[in-house]
Amino acid sequence: MKTTTTLLGALLVAIGLAAGGFFVGNGFSGGRLNDRFVTVKGVSEREVEADLALWPLNFVSADPELSTAQARLADNVRRTVEFLRAAGLDVSTVELQGLRVTDAWANPYAERQGPNRYQVTQTLMLRSDDPRLVLAASQSIGELVAQGVALSSGPEWGAGGPTFLFTGLNDLKPEMIAEATGRAREAAETFANDSGSRLGGIRRANQGVFEILPRDQAAGVQQETQLYKTVRVVSTVEYFLR
């Protein structure tokens, strides 16, 4: 009787160990399946046109007399505003910024005192929602220089000329994200078919960062100086494979 009981107990223990090993093995197998995934990228691009232009025009005038230097600068500003108006631009948004007067004779570190004691500088800022007109006007700015107007076109640092901006990015985001995600799924489905697998759900997704690039990409070309641009987003998605 005791021997029978011992054998029965040993049999139950063996059955328990076998069942435990089966379930543990299945668990590891399922875990390995869950670790099978593919990472794909989807790209969406749009060509857009700038809808806002910022054009700083910088003036400088120097003279022995401050009043003369200031009067010459004011005349240059007036003639420039007339030029912009004749080019079809709305000059009601023009702003004068950054008036600065420099007294060269007041500089103790100057090696010599030139004849022009005073230098007056100022910036005229044009803000326009018609970038095409601004571009056309900027290409003719040499006419003012030929008339004796001393100015420089563009920001103090960087490329000269107007700055062209695209402000409609938020309107494009939903459609472009959907397109990029759809292309990522197409790539994942192709991979799954080629590998003899079935595509599962999304394991992880990264929308990506929207970039505004120059339409014609070349060394030294900046998108801020280009009327036409390319908006791009790259979505990264990980899919489970079954």
Contacts in CASP RR format, 6 or more apart in sequence:
PFRMAT RR
TARGET T0000
AUTHOR 0000-0000-0000
METHOD contacts of the structure
MODEL  1
MKTTTTLLGALLVAIGLAAGGFFVGNGFSGGRLNDRFVTVKGVSEREVEA
DLALWPLNFVSADPELSTAQARLADNVRRTVEFLRAAGLDVSTVELQGLR
VTDAWANPYAERQGPNRYQVTQTLMLRSDDPRLVLAASQSIGELVAQGVA
LSSGPEWGAGGPTFLFTGLNDLKPEMIAEATGRAREAAETFANDSGSRLG
GIRRANQGVFEILPRDQAAGVQQETQLYKTVRVVSTVEYFLR
33 242 0 8 1.000
34 240 0 8 1.000
36 197 0 8 1.000
36 240 0 8 1.000
36 241 0 8 1.000
36 242 0 8 1.000
37 203 0 8 1.000
37 238 0 8 1.000
37 239 0 8 1.000
37 240 0 8 1.000
37 241 0 8 1.000
38 188 0 8 1.000
38 191 0 8 1.000
38 192 0 8 1.000
38 238 0 8 1.000
38 239 0 8 1.000
38 241 0 8 1.000
39 236 0 8 1.000
39 237 0 8 1.000
39 238 0 8 1.000
40 184 0 8 1.000
40 185 0 8 1.000
40 187 0 8 1.000
40 188 0 8 1.000
40 191 0 8 1.000
40 236 0 8 1.000
40 237 0 8 1.000
40 238 0 8 1.000
40 239 0 8 1.000
41 184 0 8 1.000
41 187 0 8 1.000
41 234 0 8 1.000
41 235 0 8 1.000
41 236 0 8 1.000
41 237 0 8 1.000
42 180 0 8 1.000
42 181 0 8 1.000
42 182 0 8 1.000
42 183 0 8 1.000
42 184 0 8 1.000
42 187 0 8 1.000
42 234 0 8 1.000
42 235 0 8 1.000
42 236 0 8 1.000
42 237 0 8 1.000
43 180 0 8 1.000
43 183 0 8 1.000
43 232 0 8 1.000
43 233 0 8 1.000
43 234 0 8 1.000
43 235 0 8 1.000
44 176 0 8 1.000
44 177 0 8 1.000
44 179 0 8 1.000
44 180 0 8 1.000
44 183 0 8 1.000
44 232 0 8 1.000
44 233 0 8 1.000
44 235 0 8 1.000
45 230 0 8 1.000
45 231 0 8 1.000
45 232 0 8 1.000
46 172 0 8 1.000
46 176 0 8 1.000
46 230 0 8 1.000
46 231 0 8 1.000
47 215 0 8 1.000
47 228 0 8 1.000
47 229 0 8 1.000
47 230 0 8 1.000
47 231 0 8 1.000
48 166 0 8 1.000
48 168 0 8 1.000
48 172 0 8 1.000
48 228 0 8 1.000
48 229 0 8 1.000
48 230 0 8 1.000
48 231 0 8 1.000
49 131 0 8 1.000
49 166 0 8 1.000
49 227 0 8 1.000
49 228 0 8 1.000
49 229 0 8 1.000
50 131 0 8 1.000
50 164 0 8 1.000
50 165 0 8 1.000
50 166 0 8 1.000
50 226 0 8 1.000
50 227 0 8 1.000
50 228 0 8 1.000
50 229 0 8 1.000
51 129 0 8 1.000
51 131 0 8 1.000
51 165 0 8 1.000
51 166 0 8 1.000
51 167 0 8 1.000
51 168 0 8 1.000
52 127 0 8 1.000
52 128 0 8 1.000
52 129 0 8 1.000
52 131 0 8 1.000
52 164 0 8 1.000
52 165 0 8 1.000
52 166 0 8 1.000
52 167 0 8 1.000
53 126 0 8 1.000
53 127 0 8 1.000
53 128 0 8 1.000
53 129 0 8 1.000
53 130 0 8 1.000
53 131 0 8 1.000
53 134 0 8 1.000
53 135 0 8 1.000
53 162 0 8 1.000
53 163 0 8 1.000
53 164 0 8 1.000
53 165 0 8 1.000
54 125 0 8 1.000
54 126 0 8 1.000
54 127 0 8 1.000
54 162 0 8 1.000
54 163 0 8 1.000
54 165 0 8 1.000
55 125 0 8 1.000
55 126 0 8 1.000
55 127 0 8 1.000
55 128 0 8 1.000
55 134 0 8 1.000
55 137 0 8 1.000
55 138 0 8 1.000
55 153 0 8 1.000
55 154 0 8 1.000
55 161 0 8 1.000
55 162 0 8 1.000
55 163 0 8 1.000
56 97 0 8 1.000
56 123 0 8 1.000
56 124 0 8 1.000
56 125 0 8 1.000
56 126 0 8 1.000
56 153 0 8 1.000
56 154 0 8 1.000
56 155 0 8 1.000
56 156 0 8 1.000
57 80 0 8 1.000
57 123 0 8 1.000
57 124 0 8 1.000
57 125 0 8 1.000
57 126 0 8 1.000
57 151 0 8 1.000
57 152 0 8 1.000
57 153 0 8 1.000
57 154 0 8 1.000
58 121 0 8 1.000
58 122 0 8 1.000
58 123 0 8 1.000
58 124 0 8 1.000
58 151 0 8 1.000
58 152 0 8 1.000
58 153 0 8 1.000
58 154 0 8 1.000
58 156 0 8 1.000
59 73 0 8 1.000
59 76 0 8 1.000
59 77 0 8 1.000
59 80 0 8 1.000
59 121 0 8 1.000
59 122 0 8 1.000
59 123 0 8 1.000
59 124 0 8 1.000
59 149 0 8 1.000
59 150 0 8 1.000
59 151 0 8 1.000
60 73 0 8 1.000
60 119 0 8 1.000
60 120 0 8 1.000
60 121 0 8 1.000
60 150 0 8 1.000
60 151 0 8 1.000
61 69 0 8 1.000
61 70 0 8 1.000
61 72 0 8 1.000
61 73 0 8 1.000
61 76 0 8 1.000
61 119 0 8 1.000
61 120 0 8 1.000
61 121 0 8 1.000
61 150 0 8 1.000
62 69 0 8 1.000
62 116 0 8 1.000
62 118 0 8 1.000
62 119 0 8 1.000
62 120 0 8 1.000
63 69 0 8 1.000
63 72 0 8 1.000
63 116 0 8 1.000
63 117 0 8 1.000
63 118 0 8 1.000
64 115 0 8 1.000
64 116 0 8 1.000
64 117 0 8 1.000
64 118 0 8 1.000
65 118 0 8 1.000
66 101 0 8 1.000
66 117 0 8 1.000
66 118 0 8 1.000
66 120 0 8 1.000
69 116 0 8 1.000
69 118 0 8 1.000
69 119 0 8 1.000
69 120 0 8 1.000
70 101 0 8 1.000
70 120 0 8 1.000
73 120 0 8 1.000
73 121 0 8 1.000
73 122 0 8 1.000
76 149 0 8 1.000
76 150 0 8 1.000
76 151 0 8 1.000
77 96 0 8 1.000
77 122 0 8 1.000
77 124 0 8 1.000
79 144 0 8 1.000
79 147 0 8 1.000
79 149 0 8 1.000
80 124 0 8 1.000
80 144 0 8 1.000
80 149 0 8 1.000
80 151 0 8 1.000
81 91 0 8 1.000
81 94 0 8 1.000
81 124 0 8 1.000
83 137 0 8 1.000
83 141 0 8 1.000
83 143 0 8 1.000
83 144 0 8 1.000
84 91 0 8 1.000
84 94 0 8 1.000
84 126 0 8 1.000
84 137 0 8 1.000
85 91 0 8 1.000
87 133 0 8 1.000
87 136 0 8 1.000
87 137 0 8 1.000
87 140 0 8 1.000
88 133 0 8 1.000
88 137 0 8 1.000
89 126 0 8 1.000
89 128 0 8 1.000
89 130 0 8 1.000
89 133 0 8 1.000
89 134 0 8 1.000
89 137 0 8 1.000
90 128 0 8 1.000
90 130 0 8 1.000
91 126 0 8 1.000
93 126 0 8 1.000
93 127 0 8 1.000
93 128 0 8 1.000
94 124 0 8 1.000
94 125 0 8 1.000
94 126 0 8 1.000
95 124 0 8 1.000
95 125 0 8 1.000
95 127 0 8 1.000
96 122 0 8 1.000
96 123 0 8 1.000
96 124 0 8 1.000
96 125 0 8 1.000
97 122 0 8 1.000
97 123 0 8 1.000
97 124 0 8 1.000
97 125 0 8 1.000
98 121 0 8 1.000
98 122 0 8 1.000
98 123 0 8 1.000
99 120 0 8 1.000
99 121 0 8 1.000
99 122 0 8 1.000
100 120 0 8 1.000
100 121 0 8 1.000
100 122 0 8 1.000
101 118 0 8 1.000
101 119 0 8 1.000
101 120 0 8 1.000
102 118 0 8 1.000
102 119 0 8 1.000
102 120 0 8 1.000
102 121 0 8 1.000
103 117 0 8 1.000
103 118 0 8 1.000
104 110 0 8 1.000
104 113 0 8 1.000
104 114 0 8 1.000
104 116 0 8 1.000
104 117 0 8 1.000
104 118 0 8 1.000
104 119 0 8 1.000
105 113 0 8 1.000
105 117 0 8 1.000
126 134 0 8 1.000
126 162 0 8 1.000
128 134 0 8 1.000
131 162 0 8 1.000
131 164 0 8 1.000
131 227 0 8 1.000
132 227 0 8 1.000
134 162 0 8 1.000
134 164 0 8 1.000
135 162 0 8 1.000
135 164 0 8 1.000
135 227 0 8 1.000
138 153 0 8 1.000
138 161 0 8 1.000
138 162 0 8 1.000
141 151 0 8 1.000
141 153 0 8 1.000
144 151 0 8 1.000
145 151 0 8 1.000
152 160 0 8 1.000
153 160 0 8 1.000
153 161 0 8 1.000
153 162 0 8 1.000
154 160 0 8 1.000
154 161 0 8 1.000
154 162 0 8 1.000
154 163 0 8 1.000
155 163 0 8 1.000
159 222 0 8 1.000
159 224 0 8 1.000
159 225 0 8 1.000
160 225 0 8 1.000
161 225 0 8 1.000
162 225 0 8 1.000
163 224 0 8 1.000
163 225 0 8 1.000
164 224 0 8 1.000
164 225 0 8 1.000
164 226 0 8 1.000
164 227 0 8 1.000
164 229 0 8 1.000
165 224 0 8 1.000
166 212 0 8 1.000
166 229 0 8 1.000
166 231 0 8 1.000
169 210 0 8 1.000
169 212 0 8 1.000
169 231 0 8 1.000
172 231 0 8 1.000
173 210 0 8 1.000
173 233 0 8 1.000
176 210 0 8 1.000
176 231 0 8 1.000
176 233 0 8 1.000
177 207 0 8 1.000
177 233 0 8 1.000
177 235 0 8 1.000
180 233 0 8 1.000
180 234 0 8 1.000
180 235 0 8 1.000
181 205 0 8 1.000
181 235 0 8 1.000
181 237 0 8 1.000
184 235 0 8 1.000
184 236 0 8 1.000
184 237 0 8 1.000
185 199 0 8 1.000
185 237 0 8 1.000
185 239 0 8 1.000
188 199 0 8 1.000
188 237 0 8 1.000
188 239 0 8 1.000
189 199 0 8 1.000
192 198 0 8 1.000
192 199 0 8 1.000
192 239 0 8 1.000
192 241 0 8 1.000
195 241 0 8 1.000
197 241 0 8 1.000
197 242 0 8 1.000
198 241 0 8 1.000
198 242 0 8 1.000
199 239 0 8 1.000
199 240 0 8 1.000
199 241 0 8 1.000
199 242 0 8 1.000
200 239 0 8 1.000
200 240 0 8 1.000
200 241 0 8 1.000
200 242 0 8 1.000
201 239 0 8 1.000
201 240 0 8 1.000
202 237 0 8 1.000
202 238 0 8 1.000
202 239 0 8 1.000
202 240 0 8 1.000
203 238 0 8 1.000
203 239 0 8 1.000
203 240 0 8 1.000
204 237 0 8 1.000
204 238 0 8 1.000
205 235 0 8 1.000
205 236 0 8 1.000
205 237 0 8 1.000
205 238 0 8 1.000
206 235 0 8 1.000
206 236 0 8 1.000
206 237 0 8 1.000
207 233 0 8 1.000
207 235 0 8 1.000
208 233 0 8 1.000
208 234 0 8 1.000
208 235 0 8 1.000
208 236 0 8 1.000
209 233 0 8 1.000
210 231 0 8 1.000
210 232 0 8 1.000
210 233 0 8 1.000
211 231 0 8 1.000
211 232 0 8 1.000
211 233 0 8 1.000
212 223 0 8 1.000
212 229 0 8 1.000
212 230 0 8 1.000
212 231 0 8 1.000
213 223 0 8 1.000
213 229 0 8 1.000
213 230 0 8 1.000
213 231 0 8 1.000
213 232 0 8 1.000
214 221 0 8 1.000
214 222 0 8 1.000
214 223 0 8 1.000
214 225 0 8 1.000
214 226 0 8 1.000
214 229 0 8 1.000
214 230 0 8 1.000
215 226 0 8 1.000
215 228 0 8 1.000
215 229 0 8 1.000
215 230 0 8 1.000
216 226 0 8 1.000
216 228 0 8 1.000
217 230 0 8 1.000
223 229 0 8 1.000
END
